[in-house]
Amino acid sequence: MVSGNNSNNGLMLALGRLEGKVDALISVQRSQDESIGRLEKRLRTLEGSRSWLLGAAAVLGAMSSQLMSWIGVQK
């Protein structure tokens, strides 16, 4: 009986270690998911700002072109 109890204790100890490692992996995964979520939010913000800036540059370019063509007609 004593050896059976020791083997059960060993199995329970190994099972406890595995549960601890799985919990640690889940925690790391959750942390990385949060980090990726923050990075995706930053990227969306940067891409939106870039799109706005490119749109504004296109409008300014078109306005400059029209102004230059108007100035050329006036001469």
Secondary structure as GFF3:
##gff-version 3
##sequence-region A 1 75
A	DSSP	alpha_helix	2	74	.	.	.	ID=ss1
###
